[in-house]
Amino acid sequence: MKYYKVLGLIACAGVVVSCFLPWTFYPDLGKSFTGFFSEENIYGKPGKVFIFLVVVSAALILIEKIWAKRVLLFVAAINLAFLIKTYVLFTSCYSALCPVKQYGLYLLMASTVLLLVVSVFPDMEIRKEEEKH
């Protein structure tokens, strides 16, 4: 991928921005939940975990070592797994009431998947060591 670093850093920025945008709207409460706000903090603050993971991912994208690309793949997979857990938590229905999904959640999903795709296809040349005779 020619634009590996640019796409990776855009994906990281998208995750950070999405943590501050509304993820779901709960009509019975009349409130929108974000990555840092939920009623009485019942869902915790998953935005902190997402931001930690993308800061680590951004650093790994910029490091030009093969081990960094392998660790990036692992961190991106953890990020996707945490996204699935958070999505289920925030969008689950309760007492016959379902929250309305909002644009922050969609941006979070798109950015996390883009980060995983970028981590699968790193732009790095692997040099073979010359054989000594």
Backbone torsions as a table, in degrees:
resi	resn	phi	psi	omega
1	MET	NA	124.6	-176.2
2	LYS	-70.1	-36.2	-176.4
3	TYR	-105.9	39.6	-175.9
4	TYR	-56.2	-53.3	-176.6
5	LYS	-67.6	-41.9	-178.9
6	VAL	-63.7	-47.7	179.6
7	LEU	-64.4	-38.5	178.7
8	GLY	-64.1	-43.6	179.9
9	LEU	-71.2	-32.7	175.0
10	ILE	-65.8	-41.0	177.7
11	ALA	-62.9	-42.1	178.3
12	CYS	-63.1	-43.2	178.4
13	ALA	-64.7	-37.5	177.9
14	GLY	-62.7	-38.9	177.8
15	VAL	-65.2	-44.3	-179.4
16	VAL	-62.7	-46.2	-179.8
17	VAL	-63.2	-41.3	-177.3
18	SER	-65.0	-25.7	179.2
19	CYS	-65.9	-23.6	-179.6
20	PHE	-95.6	-10.2	179.4
21	LEU	-89.6	160.1	178.8
22	PRO	-68.4	132.9	178.3
23	TRP	-95.1	-47.9	-179.2
24	THR	-140.5	153.5	175.6
25	PHE	-117.7	127.7	179.6
26	TYR	-103.4	106.5	-174.3
27	PRO	-64.6	-31.2	-179.8
28	ASP	-69.8	-29.7	177.6
29	LEU	-93.0	-23.4	-176.3
30	GLY	71.7	28.3	-177.0
31	LYS	-130.8	151.0	172.5
32	SER	-101.3	138.0	177.7
33	PHE	-100.7	143.2	177.5
34	THR	-122.0	-169.9	177.1
35	GLY	-71.0	-15.1	-178.6
36	PHE	-120.1	-1.0	-179.5
37	PHE	-135.4	130.2	167.7
38	SER	-146.9	154.0	-176.4
39	GLU	-54.9	120.6	-178.8
40	GLU	54.1	26.8	178.4
41	ASN	55.6	33.2	-175.8
42	ILE	-68.1	-29.8	178.9
43	TYR	-97.2	2.4	-179.3
44	GLY	77.5	-159.5	179.5
45	LYS	-127.9	77.5	-178.3
46	PRO	-66.1	-16.8	177.6
47	GLY	-59.5	-34.3	178.3
48	LYS	-62.7	-42.0	179.9
49	VAL	-67.9	-43.8	179.2
50	PHE	-61.2	-43.4	-179.1
51	ILE	-66.2	-40.8	176.6
52	PHE	-59.5	-46.7	-177.9
53	LEU	-64.7	-38.5	-178.9
54	VAL	-77.5	-26.3	173.9
55	VAL	-67.1	-42.8	175.9
56	VAL	-63.2	-42.4	179.8
57	SER	-62.8	-43.0	179.9
58	ALA	-62.0	-41.3	177.9
59	ALA	-64.1	-41.0	-179.7
60	LEU	-68.8	-31.7	176.9
61	ILE	-64.3	-37.3	-176.1
62	LEU	-80.7	-17.8	179.2
63	ILE	-81.7	129.9	-176.5
64	GLU	-95.4	50.9	177.7
65	LYS	-125.2	150.1	-177.8
66	ILE	-66.7	-35.8	178.9
67	TRP	-63.9	-33.4	179.7
68	ALA	-67.0	-36.9	179.4
69	LYS	-69.4	-34.7	177.9
70	ARG	-71.0	-41.4	177.3
71	VAL	-66.9	-36.1	177.6
72	LEU	-60.0	-41.5	178.0
73	LEU	-61.2	-42.7	178.0
74	PHE	-64.2	-45.9	-179.3
75	VAL	-65.1	-39.7	178.2
76	ALA	-65.4	-36.0	176.9
77	ALA	-67.5	-40.8	175.9
78	ILE	-62.2	-40.5	178.6
79	ASN	-61.5	-42.8	178.5
80	LEU	-65.9	-41.0	178.2
81	ALA	-63.1	-40.4	178.2
82	PHE	-68.3	-32.8	175.3
83	LEU	-62.5	-44.4	-179.6
84	ILE	-62.1	-44.6	178.7
85	LYS	-61.5	-44.3	-179.1
86	THR	-67.7	-39.8	179.0
87	TYR	-60.8	-46.7	179.6
88	VAL	-63.3	-42.2	-178.7
89	LEU	-63.6	-47.6	-174.2
90	PHE	-78.1	-25.9	-174.6
91	THR	-105.4	2.6	-179.9
92	SER	-70.9	142.8	178.2
93	CYS	-80.9	151.3	177.2
94	TYR	-145.8	141.0	179.3
95	SER	49.0	42.2	179.7
96	ALA	64.0	17.4	176.2
97	LEU	-116.3	131.5	179.1
98	CYS	-115.2	133.5	177.4
99	PRO	-71.3	155.3	178.4
100	VAL	-92.5	124.2	178.4
101	LYS	-72.0	138.4	-179.1
102	GLN	-120.1	175.3	-168.7
103	TYR	-63.6	-27.7	179.0
104	GLY	-63.1	-37.2	179.2
105	LEU	-68.4	-38.6	178.2
106	TYR	-67.7	-39.2	176.4
107	LEU	-64.9	-39.7	177.4
108	LEU	-61.0	-45.1	-180.0
109	MET	-64.5	-46.4	-178.9
110	ALA	-63.4	-42.7	-178.7
111	SER	-67.9	-39.1	-180.0
112	THR	-67.5	-42.0	178.3
113	VAL	-66.7	-40.4	177.2
114	LEU	-62.0	-40.3	177.9
115	LEU	-62.7	-39.6	177.8
116	LEU	-66.4	-42.8	178.9
117	VAL	-62.7	-42.6	178.9
118	VAL	-63.7	-38.0	-178.9
119	SER	-72.0	-23.5	178.3
120	VAL	-75.3	-30.9	-176.6
121	PHE	-118.0	70.5	-179.8
122	PRO	-72.2	151.8	178.4
123	ASP	-99.1	88.9	-177.4
124	MET	-149.2	133.7	176.9
125	GLU	-87.2	135.3	176.4
126	ILE	-105.9	117.9	-177.7
127	ARG	-93.7	135.7	175.0
128	LYS	-87.5	137.2	177.7
129	GLU	-72.7	138.6	179.7
130	GLU	-69.4	136.7	179.7
131	GLU	-75.6	136.9	178.5
132	LYS	-98.5	131.5	179.3
133	HIS	-109.9	NA	NA
